[in-house]
Amino acid sequence: MGSDSRRSSAAGPTTVALILDPRLPGKTRAYLREREAQAAGRYRLIEPPASETQRDVLREVALEAARSGPVLVVLAEHGDREFLEAAGVRITWARPTRRGWTLTEAPDLVPLPPPRLWDEQGRPWMPVAGPGGSEEDLDSIPLAKALAKWFGAPPPEGAAPAGGTVELVDRPRLSAEALEGRLERTEIWAMDGKLFGWGPRLEEVREKLSPWHIVEEPGEWYEAWQKVVGGNPNPWPLEEALHRPDAPELAELRAKFGRISDTWVASWVQREIARWLEAALAEPPPATVLPDAGAESRAREELRGLVERGAVSTPEAMALHFLLAAMVEAPLRAATPAAGERLRVWACPAGGPLVELRVVALRGEAHPLRALRREARGGPDLAEAGDALLLFRRHAAP
């Protein structure tokens, strides 16, 4: 019978006349009616009326239907089997599974319904194979239970789980760490009829769920965060923006996450400023600085461009602006800029010490020179000009 149910031609698969014994349970008959529309023409139902001589009725209906194609009787009473088979009628039984019924003699004839992936409240479910391990043995359980089954087992010898825990949460625990990919745990959540996730074990989770669920990352959230702190932005204007409720730099973050995003940005700003100050103190000079007329010419042009921006009207900023102007006219030696730098030069302005200048490229709009606070007496002078961070260091003349 299995070959009958799969036989096909140019006109499509052969249609089997499936005759239902009226003595079958009502749920079984209802299920076979419901699946007929999804069977793509593999079978058509015939339902004889109930009768005191039921096996005679089934035999006559089956023999009549057999004139136009294959027939299969879904029998309820085992005692009728020999009677029908003696008349040349093929019979089968409806066997219950976790998701419906299959026919013992034609298991591929009636399509099982798809496994349950969401409940009525929009909570995700996960199909898991039962003891038989087959398609008909699939059973849907809450996704949280499936994740606990796969990832919740204690690691061997009390070791910490590789990459941390995996949890299905109602709401993700939003933080700058999450948006920067620094989470120690992995979170999965449902939103707008989809599954989203982030964390170090996300790829493992995706692999486990791939036959049934797609787990996306919250791209719009990442994008909003990266617009503010990605790509080497200037932290000092962001520090000021935190004190302005209508700051355009933070408008998108605040719209998506509320004012909690200010806390994340403030933490990021403090960390970045500390990093720049530490780098200013610890950055070693290049191993060699060879004469290069072309590099020195380009360096003077870069210095002139910075001088032309002017400076804000503070004594500290004006002093650094005058120093820049003096460096343009002084003897100059330029080194190859490191990654992320626009310029590195040494100059000997008249009557002063040797001055080293590093200009780091930042993301921002160009504006006049502004002096930044000096963290230590005798430390480097810092200035920012929107798209550039300038670090001045004075050395004793050789």
Number of C-alpha atoms within 10 A of each C-alpha: 18 12 10 17 20 15 13 13 7 5 6 12 16 18 22 22 20 24 23 22 22 18 14 15 10 9 11 17 19 10 15 22 16 12 16 18 13 13 17 14 15 24 24 17 16 16 14 16 12 12 12 7 8 16 18 14 15 26 20 15 17 26 14 12 18 16 9 11 12 19 25 24 23 22 23 18 13 8 10 15 17 12 13 20 12 9 12 13 20 19 23 19 19 20 12 12 14 15 17 19 22 22 17 15 16 18 18 17 23 21 19 20 14 10 19 17 17 16 10 6 6 13 18 22 21 23 22 18 15 14 8 9 10 10 17 21 17 21 17 20 17 18 21 18 14 19 20 14 10 11 18 14 10 10 11 8 6 7 8 11 15 12 14 15 18 26 20 22 14 12 11 17 10 13 15 17 14 19 20 13 12 13 19 16 18 22 24 25 20 18 13 7 10 14 18 20 23 24 23 19 20 21 14 12 22 16 12 14 17 11 10 14 17 14 21 15 15 14 11 10 16 16 13 20 21 16 14 20 18 13 10 16 21 24 25 16 14 21 18 11 18 19 10 11 11 11 14 11 14 22 14 17 22 18 11 13 14 11 14 12 21 19 13 16 22 17 13 18 21 13 12 18 15 13 11 16 19 12 12 19 14 9 9 8 10 11 7 8 13 10 12 12 12 9 16 17 14 13 21 20 13 15 21 16 11 22 21 12 14 17 23 16 11 10 11 17 21 17 12 21 24 13 16 21 16 17 25 19 15 15 13 20 21 24 21 16 15 12 8 11 16 18 22 21 23 22 22 21 19 12 6 13 15 18 20 20 22 23 23 21 20 21 16 15 10 14 16 19 25 23 23 16 11 13 14 10 7 9 14 19 22 24 24 24 23 21 17 24 24 27 22 22 19 18 13 8 9 5
